[in-house]
Amino acid sequence: MTNRLHNKKQHKFTRKHFILLVVCIATGFIIGYSYNLAKDEVNVNTAYLEQEDIFRTELIEQQERNHELMDELNTLNAQIREYEKVFAEVEDDYKELAQEAENLRLILGELPAQGSGIKVILKDGDYDPKTTNPNDYIVHESHIFMVINELKISGAEGIAINGQRLKPNSYIHCNGPVITIDGKQFPAPFVIEAIGNPQTLMSSLKISGGVFDKLLNDQIVVTIQELDNIKMPSIND
C-alpha cells in the first residue's frame, strides 16, 4: 500500500517536472527567438540610421556646394555685366570717334560728299559809268572768303566753288574777272555750294549786318537758294 502511494507520487512528480521542462524549453526558445529578432531589428535600424546619416551628410555637403556655386555664378554674372558695360562704353566711344573721323574726312575733302545744303551765286555788279574804278563792283577773293568762312563756321561739311572741291589749305586768288583755286582758273559768276543744314547755313549768311548785307553794300549781286541734293567729289577725284 505504502509502495503504491510512493510510486504514484513519484509518477506525479515526474510528470510535473516534464511539463515544467517543456515550458522552460519553450520559454527559452521564445526568449532566444525574440532576442535574435530584436537583435536583427536593432542591426537593421542601426544600418538604416547610419545610411541615413551618410545621406544627410552628403545632402548638407551638396547644399553647401550649391551655395558656393551660386555665389560663383553671381560673381561671374556681375563680371559679365561689368564687361558688357565697359564694352558698351567702348563701343559708344568707338562709334563717336568713327563718326568724328568721318566728319573730319568730309571737311578735309578726302571723301565724296552728298546731301542737302545751299548754293550761293556771286556776280559782278552792274556797270556804273560814274565809277571809274571797276574794282568797285566786281567780285574779289575777299568776298568769296567772307562766304566760305561763314559757311565753315556754320557747320558746312563740304564746300565747292564752280565744282572745285575746297581743301582746308586751298589757295584762292583773284585776278581781274577770274579767280584761281588751287591753280585752276574759274570765271564769274562764282557758284559756291555748301553741304549742311540749309536753314542754319542760310540764316548765318542773312543775319542782320552779316555777309549778305556786306556783299550788297559792295555792289555784288548775290543769289542764295536751298538745294535738296548736292554732290561733291573728293579732292582726289
trRosetta pair geometry for C-beta under 8 A, 3 or more apart (Angstrom, degrees):
i j d omega theta_ij theta_ji phi_ij phi_ji
1 4 5.9 -54 -153 30 28 112
1 5 6.8 24 152 -14 62 104
2 5 5.8 -56 -153 36 34 109
2 6 6.3 33 150 -20 67 107
3 6 5.5 -54 -146 37 34 113
3 7 6.2 33 156 -19 68 105
4 7 5.8 -52 -145 36 30 108
4 8 6.2 31 154 -20 63 107
5 8 5.7 -56 -148 36 31 113
5 9 6.4 30 155 -18 65 105
6 9 5.9 -55 -150 36 30 108
6 10 6.2 30 152 -19 65 108
7 10 5.5 -55 -146 37 33 112
7 11 6.2 34 155 -21 66 106
8 11 5.7 -53 -147 35 30 111
8 12 6.3 29 153 -18 64 106
9 12 5.6 -56 -148 38 32 111
9 13 6.2 34 153 -22 66 107
10 13 5.7 -53 -147 34 31 112
10 14 6.4 30 155 -19 64 106
11 14 5.8 -54 -148 35 30 111
11 15 6.5 31 154 -20 63 106
12 15 5.8 -56 -152 34 32 113
12 16 6.6 31 153 -18 65 105
13 16 5.8 -55 -152 34 32 110
13 17 6.4 30 152 -18 65 107
14 17 5.7 -55 -149 37 32 112
14 18 6.3 36 152 -24 65 105
15 18 5.6 -52 -148 32 31 113
15 19 6.5 30 154 -17 64 104
16 19 5.8 -55 -150 37 32 109
16 20 6.1 31 152 -18 66 109
17 20 5.5 -55 -145 39 32 112
17 21 6.1 37 153 -25 66 105
18 21 5.5 -51 -148 33 30 114
18 22 6.4 31 152 -19 63 103
19 22 5.7 -52 -151 34 32 111
19 23 6.3 32 151 -18 65 106
20 23 5.6 -54 -148 38 32 112
20 24 6.2 34 152 -21 66 106
21 24 5.6 -53 -147 35 30 112
21 25 6.2 30 154 -19 64 105
22 25 5.7 -54 -148 36 30 111
22 26 6.2 28 154 -17 65 107
23 26 5.7 -56 -146 38 30 109
23 27 6.0 30 154 -20 65 108
24 27 5.6 -55 -145 38 29 111
24 28 6.1 30 154 -20 65 107
25 28 5.7 -55 -148 36 29 111
25 29 6.3 30 153 -20 64 106
26 29 5.6 -54 -149 35 31 112
26 30 6.3 30 153 -18 65 105
27 30 5.7 -54 -148 37 31 110
27 31 6.1 29 154 -18 66 107
28 31 5.7 -54 -144 39 30 110
28 32 6.1 29 156 -18 65 108
29 32 5.8 -56 -145 39 28 109
29 33 6.1 27 156 -18 65 108
30 33 5.8 -55 -144 38 28 109
30 34 6.1 27 156 -18 64 108
31 34 5.7 -55 -145 39 28 110
31 35 6.1 32 154 -23 64 107
32 35 5.5 -53 -146 34 30 113
32 36 6.3 27 156 -16 65 104
33 36 5.8 -55 -147 39 30 107
33 37 6.1 29 153 -19 65 108
34 37 5.6 -55 -144 39 30 111
34 38 6.0 29 156 -18 66 107
35 38 5.7 -55 -145 39 27 108
35 39 6.0 30 153 -22 64 108
36 39 5.5 -53 -145 36 30 114
36 40 6.3 31 155 -19 65 103
37 40 5.8 -53 -149 35 30 109
37 41 6.3 29 152 -18 64 107
38 41 5.6 -55 -147 38 31 112
38 42 6.2 34 152 -21 65 104
39 42 5.6 -52 -147 35 30 112
39 43 6.3 31 152 -19 64 104
40 43 5.6 -53 -149 36 32 112
40 44 6.3 33 152 -19 66 104
41 44 5.6 -52 -147 36 32 111
41 45 6.2 31 154 -16 66 106
42 45 5.7 -54 -144 40 30 110
42 46 6.0 33 154 -22 65 108
43 46 5.6 -54 -145 36 29 113
43 47 6.3 28 155 -17 64 106
44 47 5.8 -56 -148 38 30 109
44 48 6.1 30 153 -19 65 108
45 48 5.5 -54 -145 38 31 112
45 49 6.1 30 156 -19 66 106
46 49 5.8 -53 -145 37 29 109
46 50 6.2 29 154 -19 63 106
47 50 5.7 -53 -145 37 30 111
47 51 6.3 29 154 -17 64 106
48 51 5.7 -56 -148 39 30 109
48 52 6.1 32 151 -21 65 107
49 52 5.4 -52 -144 37 32 114
49 53 6.3 37 153 -22 64 102
50 53 5.6 -50 -151 33 32 113
50 54 6.6 34 149 -21 63 102
51 54 5.5 -51 -151 33 35 114
51 55 6.4 34 151 -16 67 103
52 55 5.7 -52 -147 38 33 110
52 56 6.1 34 153 -21 66 106
53 56 5.6 -53 -143 37 30 112
53 57 6.2 33 155 -20 64 105
54 57 5.8 -55 -149 35 29 111
54 58 6.3 27 153 -15 64 107
55 58 5.7 -57 -147 40 32 110
55 59 6.1 34 154 -22 66 107
56 59 5.6 -53 -146 35 30 114
56 60 6.4 32 154 -19 64 104
57 60 5.8 -53 -149 35 30 110
57 61 6.4 29 153 -16 64 107
58 61 5.6 -55 -147 39 32 112
58 62 6.1 33 154 -20 66 107
59 62 5.6 -54 -145 37 30 112
59 63 6.3 32 154 -20 64 105
60 63 5.7 -53 -148 36 30 112
60 64 6.4 31 153 -18 64 105
61 64 5.7 -55 -149 37 31 111
61 65 6.3 32 151 -19 65 106
62 65 5.5 -53 -147 37 33 112
62 66 6.3 38 151 -23 65 103
63 66 5.4 -49 -148 33 32 115
63 67 6.6 36 151 -20 63 100
64 67 5.6 -49 -152 33 34 113
64 68 6.5 35 148 -19 64 103
65 68 5.5 -51 -150 35 36 113
65 69 6.3 35 152 -17 67 104
66 69 5.6 -53 -145 39 32 110
66 70 6.2 35 153 -21 65 105
67 70 5.6 -53 -146 36 30 113
67 71 6.4 33 153 -19 63 103
68 71 5.7 -53 -152 35 31 111
68 72 6.4 30 150 -17 64 105
69 72 5.5 -53 -147 38 34 112
69 73 6.2 38 152 -22 66 104
70 73 5.5 -50 -145 35 32 114
70 74 6.4 34 154 -19 64 103
71 74 5.8 -53 -148 35 31 111
71 75 6.4 32 152 -19 64 106
72 75 5.6 -55 -149 37 32 113
72 76 6.3 30 154 -17 66 106
73 76 5.7 -54 -146 38 31 109
73 77 6.2 32 154 -20 65 106
74 77 5.7 -53 -146 37 30 112
74 78 6.4 33 153 -21 63 104
75 78 5.7 -54 -151 34 30 112
75 79 6.5 30 150 -18 64 104
76 79 5.5 -52 -149 36 35 112
76 80 6.3 38 151 -22 67 103
77 80 5.5 -50 -146 34 33 113
77 81 6.4 34 153 -18 65 102
78 81 5.8 -52 -149 36 31 111
78 82 6.4 33 151 -20 63 105
79 82 5.5 -55 -149 36 33 113
79 83 6.3 34 152 -19 67 104
80 83 5.6 -52 -147 37 32 111
80 84 6.2 33 153 -20 65 105
81 84 5.6 -52 -145 37 32 112
81 85 6.3 35 153 -22 64 104
82 85 5.6 -52 -149 34 31 113
82 86 6.4 28 153 -16 65 105
83 86 5.8 -55 -146 39 31 108
83 87 6.0 32 154 -20 66 108
84 87 5.6 -54 -142 39 29 112
84 88 6.2 33 155 -22 64 104
85 88 5.8 -52 -148 33 28 111
85 89 6.5 27 153 -16 62 105
86 89 5.7 -55 -150 37 32 111
86 90 6.2 30 152 -17 67 107
87 90 5.6 -55 -144 40 31 109
87 91 5.9 34 154 -22 66 107
88 91 5.5 -52 -143 37 29 112
88 92 6.3 31 154 -20 64 103
89 92 5.7 -52 -148 36 30 110
89 93 6.3 30 152 -17 64 105
90 93 5.5 -54 -148 39 32 112
90 94 6.1 36 151 -23 66 104
91 94 5.5 -51 -146 34 31 113
91 95 6.3 31 154 -18 65 103
92 95 5.8 -53 -147 37 31 109
92 96 6.2 30 153 -18 65 107
93 96 5.6 -57 -147 39 30 111
93 97 6.1 27 156 -16 67 108
94 97 5.8 -56 -144 40 29 107
94 98 6.0 30 155 -21 65 108
95 98 5.6 -53 -143 37 29 112
95 99 6.2 29 156 -18 64 106
96 99 5.8 -55 -148 37 29 109
96 100 6.3 29 152 -19 63 107
97 100 5.5 -53 -146 38 33 113
97 101 6.2 35 153 -20 66 104
98 101 5.7 -52 -147 36 30 111
98 102 6.4 35 151 -22 63 104
99 102 5.4 -50 -148 33 34 115
99 103 6.4 34 152 -19 65 102
100 103 5.7 -52 -149 35 33 111
100 104 6.4 33 152 -19 65 105
101 104 5.6 -53 -147 36 33 112
101 105 6.4 36 152 -21 65 103
102 105 5.7 -54 -151 34 31 111
102 106 6.6 32 150 -19 64 103
102 111 7.4 -12 -160 5 69 163
103 106 5.6 -52 -152 34 34 113
103 107 6.4 32 152 -17 67 105
103 157 6.9 -97 -146 -127 76 99
104 107 5.6 -53 -146 38 34 110
104 108 6.0 29 155 -14 67 109
105 108 5.7 -57 -141 44 30 108
105 110 4.4 -79 -162 62 84 111
105 111 4.6 61 132 -11 111 112
106 109 7.6 37 176 -72 30 27
106 110 7.8 -80 -62 48 21 71
106 111 5.5 -49 -83 59 60 111
106 113 5.5 95 -151 -91 98 110
106 157 4.6 -21 139 179 133 98
106 158 5.7 -92 173 -55 89 98
107 157 6.6 -95 -71 -157 67 50
107 158 7.4 -139 -100 -78 33 58
107 168 7.0 48 141 -69 90 104
108 167 6.9 14 -174 -148 56 76
108 168 6.0 -37 -118 -20 63 112
108 235 7.7 -85 139 4 67 134
109 158 6.8 113 -98 -130 70 95
109 165 5.0 137 -144 147 122 119
109 166 6.8 -155 -70 88 138 42
109 167 5.1 -94 27 -98 145 65
109 168 7.7 -153 2 -19 106 69
109 234 5.9 127 160 -161 68 61
109 235 3.8 68 129 -32 122 111
110 234 5.8 8 171 -156 22 120
110 235 6.7 -38 -82 30 40 102
110 236 7.1 39 -143 -14 56 112
111 234 5.6 -85 -178 -95 5 115
112 231 7.4 -3 176 -169 107 81
112 232 6.5 173 -161 89 64 60
112 233 5.6 -41 -112 -140 94 35
112 234 5.0 -76 -59 -39 59 84
112 237 7.2 53 -82 -32 98 139
113 157 5.9 168 -142 116 134 105
113 158 3.6 -179 35 -10 170 158
113 165 7.9 140 21 -126 112 122
113 195 5.0 -162 151 24 124 159
113 230 7.7 -3 117 105 95 93
113 231 7.5 162 91 -154 57 38
113 232 4.4 4 57 54 96 109
113 234 8.0 120 -13 -81 74 61
114 195 7.2 -176 -178 -119 6 147
114 229 6.9 1 -175 -164 90 81
114 230 6.8 -175 -143 86 48 52
114 231 4.9 2 -106 -106 94 70
114 232 7.2 -165 -69 24 53 67
115 157 7.1 40 44 51 139 139
115 195 4.7 92 61 -164 99 113
115 196 7.6 85 101 -48 125 20
115 229 7.2 -97 -176 -129 10 51
115 230 6.5 -22 68 50 46 84
116 195 7.2 113 77 -148 30 71
116 196 7.9 -79 95 74 69 23
116 197 7.8 34 94 -123 107 28
116 198 5.5 -68 146 -36 109 110
116 226 7.3 7 -178 -179 102 94
116 227 6.5 179 -153 96 60 61
116 228 5.4 -40 -107 -152 96 34
116 229 6.6 -36 -82 -70 58 37
116 230 7.0 96 -142 6 16 93
117 156 7.2 69 -139 -133 125 91
117 193 6.5 89 100 178 132 77
117 194 4.9 -156 179 98 128 56
117 195 4.2 -106 -51 -111 141 33
117 196 5.3 71 -114 31 96 57
117 198 5.9 166 -149 -82 17 78
117 201 6.5 31 -160 17 74 162
117 226 7.7 -172 111 -151 26 62
117 227 5.8 -7 67 59 65 98
117 230 4.9 -46 38 12 115 142
118 193 7.6 -176 94 -146 44 52
118 194 5.7 0 56 56 80 96
118 196 7.8 -38 9 57 87 88
118 198 5.4 127 -56 -136 88 79
118 201 4.8 -158 8 105 128 131
118 202 5.7 156 -85 -67 148 82
118 205 7.9 -142 110 5 160 142
118 224 6.1 0 179 -170 124 89
118 225 6.7 161 -156 85 76 35
118 226 5.5 -48 -101 -103 76 50
118 227 6.5 151 -114 12 21 86
119 191 6.3 -14 -170 -170 104 93
119 192 7.2 151 -160 80 52 50
119 193 5.1 -17 -106 -100 79 76
119 194 7.9 178 -84 21 36 68
119 224 7.4 165 83 -149 50 45
119 225 5.4 -13 56 62 94 85
119 227 5.5 66 -21 -29 104 124
119 230 7.6 167 -64 -96 94 127
120 147 5.6 -165 103 -159 159 138
120 191 7.6 150 79 -159 48 45
120 192 4.4 -16 63 63 99 104
120 193 7.8 -171 24 -73 68 31
120 194 7.5 25 0 -1 105 107
120 205 7.1 -160 -93 -129 134 163
120 222 6.9 -24 -166 -161 92 91
120 223 7.2 155 -156 81 44 54
120 224 5.3 -7 -104 -102 76 79
121 189 5.4 27 -175 151 96 133
121 190 7.3 154 -155 79 49 48
121 191 5.4 -14 -103 -104 79 70
121 192 7.6 -169 -76 23 31 71
121 221 8.0 -28 114 114 90 88
121 222 7.2 147 77 -157 59 41
121 223 4.2 -3 52 56 107 104
121 224 7.9 -157 22 -68 70 38
122 139 4.8 105 140 -113 118 143
122 143 6.1 141 -154 131 151 126
122 144 6.9 -131 29 -83 162 75
122 147 7.2 -126 -50 -32 130 153
122 188 7.4 -87 104 -137 79 99
122 189 6.3 169 79 -168 46 85
122 190 4.6 -12 57 60 102 100
122 192 7.0 39 -7 -6 105 109
122 215 7.1 -108 -120 -153 103 136
122 220 5.8 -20 -156 177 92 121
122 221 7.3 132 -163 75 41 61
122 222 6.2 -8 -103 -103 65 71
123 139 7.1 -138 163 -37 7 124
123 188 6.2 113 -132 172 54 114
123 189 4.3 -37 -87 -108 82 113
123 190 8.0 -174 -71 24 42 68
123 220 7.2 143 67 -173 47 69
123 221 4.0 -25 65 66 102 114
123 222 7.9 -159 26 -66 75 31
123 223 7.8 38 -3 -2 108 102
124 137 6.0 77 180 131 82 80
124 138 4.5 -17 -122 -118 110 62
124 139 5.8 -107 -76 -10 65 84
124 177 7.4 -43 -50 -131 143 89
124 188 5.6 61 -22 147 97 167
124 189 7.9 -132 0 -96 68 73
124 220 7.4 -62 -125 -126 26 66
124 221 7.2 11 76 16 23 103
125 128 7.6 -8 122 -21 114 103
125 136 7.9 -64 54 116 135 68
125 137 3.4 -100 60 -166 113 102
125 138 7.4 -109 25 -62 79 32
125 218 7.8 -153 -35 124 133 61
125 219 3.5 -17 -67 149 167 94
125 220 5.9 -88 -50 -85 94 27
125 221 6.0 151 -95 -29 53 84
126 137 7.0 -77 59 179 35 147
126 219 7.8 -109 37 -178 63 106
126 221 7.9 82 -30 -52 73 120
127 137 7.1 171 -101 80 36 151
128 131 4.2 59 84 9 108 109
128 136 7.5 -64 45 94 124 122
128 137 6.4 140 6 -39 104 149
128 219 7.7 -77 -18 -145 129 152
131 134 7.6 123 120 -84 108 34
131 136 4.9 -117 -170 59 141 143
131 137 6.7 116 84 -17 160 115
133 136 5.0 92 90 -22 95 103
134 137 6.8 -77 -167 47 52 85
134 138 5.8 34 149 -20 87 120
135 138 6.1 -67 -126 38 35 103
135 140 7.3 40 -160 -64 89 121
136 219 6.4 45 142 33 75 144
137 218 7.9 162 -113 151 41 67
137 219 4.2 -64 -116 114 81 135
137 220 7.6 170 -163 -73 54 51
138 176 7.9 -44 151 179 161 42
138 177 6.7 -98 -152 -102 136 63
138 188 7.6 -124 -159 -45 89 157
139 143 5.2 -107 -155 63 76 144
139 144 6.9 75 167 -45 108 91
139 174 7.5 -152 115 -123 68 131
139 179 7.8 -62 111 -44 106 121
139 188 5.9 142 32 -103 125 125
139 189 8.0 96 -7 -141 151 58
139 190 5.9 -150 127 9 161 126
139 220 5.8 86 -90 -126 81 117
140 143 5.3 110 58 1 66 97
140 144 7.5 -130 106 2 42 88
140 174 4.9 -96 -152 -14 59 175
141 144 5.3 -55 -150 40 44 112
141 145 6.0 48 150 -24 72 104
141 172 5.1 154 -143 126 115 100
141 173 6.1 -45 -67 -135 150 21
141 174 4.1 -142 -28 -25 90 103
141 179 6.2 134 -83 -130 85 117
142 145 5.6 -51 -144 36 31 113
142 146 6.6 40 152 -26 62 100
143 146 5.7 -47 -154 26 32 115
143 147 6.9 27 151 -15 62 103
143 215 6.0 91 -149 -112 108 94
143 218 6.6 -145 -90 85 118 154
143 220 5.8 141 -142 -79 150 163
144 147 5.9 -57 -156 35 35 109
144 148 6.3 19 156 -8 71 109
144 161 6.9 30 -157 -113 127 145
144 172 6.1 -128 99 162 136 149
144 174 7.8 163 10 -66 124 109
144 179 6.7 63 -25 -120 159 165
144 190 6.3 -66 -95 139 114 159
144 192 7.0 165 -145 -71 83 132
145 148 6.1 -59 -136 44 31 100
145 149 5.8 31 165 -20 68 112
145 172 7.0 176 -68 76 88 139
146 149 6.3 -60 -144 37 20 108
146 150 6.4 17 159 -15 59 111
146 211 4.9 156 149 -132 106 103
146 214 6.5 -120 -172 87 159 137
146 215 7.2 -175 88 -62 142 95
147 150 6.1 -65 -154 37 26 107
147 151 6.3 23 153 -18 65 110
147 192 5.5 113 127 69 140 172
147 205 7.1 23 -134 -118 76 117
147 211 5.9 128 -90 177 56 144
147 215 7.8 39 -64 -66 102 136
148 151 5.5 -53 -146 38 35 114
148 152 6.3 39 154 -22 66 102
148 159 5.5 106 -138 170 99 159
148 161 7.7 -51 -73 -58 128 115
148 166 6.8 111 -150 -58 141 176
148 192 6.6 -130 -71 -150 85 136
148 194 8.0 172 -123 -80 63 119
149 152 5.7 -51 -148 34 32 111
149 153 6.4 32 153 -18 64 105
150 153 5.7 -53 -148 36 33 111
150 154 6.2 25 155 -15 65 112
150 204 5.4 167 169 137 101 112
150 205 5.9 116 122 -89 143 70
150 210 7.2 98 -126 178 147 112
150 211 4.9 -91 -23 -37 160 144
151 154 5.7 -62 -146 42 30 108
151 156 4.2 18 157 -23 92 145
151 159 5.8 113 107 -94 140 128
151 192 7.5 -157 -29 152 156 124
151 194 4.4 -123 -162 -108 137 157
151 196 7.4 164 -173 19 87 144
151 201 6.0 26 -129 -142 80 105
151 204 7.4 149 -91 88 39 135
151 205 7.6 12 -69 -64 77 107
152 156 5.7 -68 -87 43 37 105
152 159 7.1 -60 -66 -27 83 142
153 204 6.9 175 86 -166 99 146
154 196 6.8 121 114 126 93 156
154 197 7.9 -121 152 58 98 94
154 200 5.4 162 178 140 106 97
154 201 5.2 134 117 -102 142 57
154 204 3.9 -118 -83 -13 136 164
154 205 8.0 -62 -26 -35 158 75
155 196 5.2 142 105 -152 82 133
155 197 6.6 23 86 19 127 102
155 200 6.3 -1 44 120 120 145
155 201 7.7 -114 62 -69 81 84
156 159 5.5 54 134 -60 140 98
156 194 4.1 -62 -131 -169 133 113
156 195 6.5 107 -165 62 77 49
156 196 4.4 -102 -110 -28 50 138
156 201 6.3 75 -76 -103 94 121
157 195 4.8 -56 60 94 98 101
157 196 5.5 158 -1 -76 81 81
158 165 6.8 -37 -173 -142 106 100
158 166 8.0 155 -173 47 61 83
158 194 7.2 168 86 -150 50 49
158 195 4.5 22 48 31 93 116
158 232 4.9 -168 140 54 139 154
159 165 7.7 120 84 -154 46 55
159 166 4.7 -15 87 32 95 127
159 192 6.8 -10 -167 -171 98 91
159 193 7.1 162 -152 85 48 54
159 194 5.0 -7 -103 -102 81 81
159 195 7.9 -137 -65 18 43 71
160 163 5.9 -8 160 -150 126 12
160 164 5.9 160 -163 72 82 35
160 165 4.9 -40 -98 -91 98 49
160 166 6.4 -163 -96 -9 38 80
160 192 7.5 164 84 -152 45 47
160 193 4.9 -7 58 57 92 101
160 232 5.0 -173 -36 -122 134 119
161 164 5.4 -25 66 57 73 96
161 166 6.6 64 -3 -55 95 106
161 172 7.7 67 25 -112 163 125
161 179 7.6 -52 145 89 143 136
161 181 5.8 167 70 -72 125 159
161 186 6.7 170 130 57 99 164
161 190 6.0 -15 -165 -172 104 98
161 191 7.0 145 -159 77 50 52
161 192 5.4 -16 -102 -99 77 71
161 193 7.9 -173 -79 21 31 70
162 181 7.7 169 47 14 108 143
162 186 4.2 159 48 -155 163 147
162 190 6.3 -75 -44 -142 103 60
162 191 5.5 109 -82 45 54 87
163 191 7.8 39 -26 76 66 115
164 181 4.9 129 108 97 154 142
164 182 7.0 -175 176 36 130 113
164 184 6.1 180 -102 74 144 135
164 186 6.8 -126 -5 -49 131 140
165 232 5.3 115 -95 175 107 111
165 233 5.9 -124 -28 73 133 69
165 234 6.8 -130 80 -178 172 16
165 235 5.3 -130 96 -80 122 66
165 237 7.8 77 9 45 138 103
166 170 4.5 -93 -155 -6 78 156
166 181 7.4 -83 -97 -166 80 126
167 170 4.6 135 48 -53 73 86
167 182 7.1 81 18 -77 112 138
167 235 5.3 59 -76 -109 103 151
170 181 6.2 -2 176 -167 117 88
170 182 5.4 -67 -145 -51 83 105
171 180 7.5 -17 115 114 92 93
171 181 7.2 155 82 -154 56 39
171 182 5.7 121 44 -82 82 49
171 183 7.7 58 67 -31 117 64
172 179 6.2 0 -169 174 87 118
172 180 7.2 159 -153 82 39 56
172 181 5.4 -1 -103 -103 77 75
173 179 6.7 160 82 -162 40 69
173 180 4.6 -10 60 55 93 103
174 178 7.8 162 -155 94 54 40
174 179 5.1 -35 -100 -104 61 84
174 180 7.9 -159 -74 17 17 74
175 178 5.7 -18 70 73 87 85
175 179 7.1 144 20 -109 71 31
175 180 6.2 38 0 -18 117 106
175 185 7.6 -58 50 -123 122 112
177 187 6.2 13 130 -145 96 85
177 188 5.8 -94 -179 8 82 110
178 185 4.9 22 160 -173 135 104
178 186 6.4 157 -161 75 87 34
178 187 5.0 -51 -100 -94 90 58
178 188 7.4 -130 -93 -17 44 71
179 185 7.2 159 83 -148 34 59
179 186 5.7 -21 63 60 82 88
179 190 6.6 32 16 -96 135 131
180 183 6.6 5 179 -114 105 11
180 184 6.8 152 -156 72 64 31
180 185 5.2 -33 -96 -90 74 68
180 186 7.8 156 -95 15 27 72
181 184 5.6 -30 67 63 76 87
181 186 6.3 6 8 2 111 119
186 190 6.8 95 116 -111 120 83
193 227 7.4 -21 -141 27 103 151
193 230 5.3 173 176 -153 124 138
193 232 7.1 -179 99 -73 123 112
194 201 5.7 173 97 -144 130 150
194 230 7.9 63 77 88 21 171
195 230 5.2 -150 -83 75 90 122
195 232 6.7 -119 -24 1 127 125
196 200 6.6 -86 137 71 110 113
196 201 5.2 117 82 -51 116 123
197 200 3.9 53 89 17 116 115
197 201 6.3 161 81 -14 60 87
198 201 5.9 -62 -143 41 29 107
198 202 5.9 26 161 -19 67 112
198 226 4.3 56 -166 -132 142 109
198 227 7.5 179 -99 41 125 49
199 202 5.8 -57 -142 40 26 110
199 203 6.1 25 160 -19 64 110
200 203 6.0 -58 -145 37 26 108
200 204 6.4 26 158 -22 63 107
201 204 5.9 -56 -149 32 29 111
201 205 6.8 20 157 -12 62 107
202 205 6.2 -66 -156 38 30 105
202 206 6.1 -2 162 5 69 117
202 224 6.3 134 -128 152 86 130
202 226 6.7 -40 -58 -71 134 96
203 206 6.2 -73 -137 52 28 93
203 207 6.5 56 160 -60 65 84
204 207 6.2 -22 -153 -18 28 113
204 210 7.1 -171 162 -171 47 156
204 211 7.8 32 132 13 74 120
205 210 6.3 169 -179 121 26 130
205 211 5.0 -63 -146 62 69 118
205 212 5.1 88 150 -44 82 102
205 224 6.3 170 98 -108 147 154
206 210 6.6 92 133 60 6 129
206 212 4.8 13 -103 4 55 153
206 224 7.2 -142 -56 58 109 162
207 210 3.9 84 66 -31 85 139
207 212 7.9 140 38 23 47 106
208 213 7.0 44 -163 -32 39 146
209 213 5.6 -61 -112 56 18 151
209 214 7.9 51 177 -46 46 88
210 213 5.9 102 52 19 48 99
210 214 7.1 -91 128 -5 31 101
211 214 5.7 -62 -148 38 30 111
211 215 6.3 30 157 -21 67 106
212 215 6.0 -56 -151 33 29 110
212 216 6.6 26 153 -16 63 106
212 222 6.1 -173 -141 111 75 159
212 224 7.2 -56 -104 -22 120 141
213 216 5.8 -56 -150 37 34 111
213 217 6.4 36 152 -21 66 106
214 217 5.6 -53 -149 35 33 114
214 218 6.5 23 154 -12 65 107
215 218 5.8 -62 -150 42 33 105
215 220 4.3 -74 -178 66 86 123
215 222 4.8 78 113 -52 140 136
216 219 7.8 48 -180 -72 35 18
216 220 6.9 -93 -78 57 27 73
216 222 6.5 -83 -63 16 77 121
227 230 5.2 83 102 -56 134 98
233 237 3.6 -96 171 59 126 148
234 237 5.1 113 55 -15 71 98
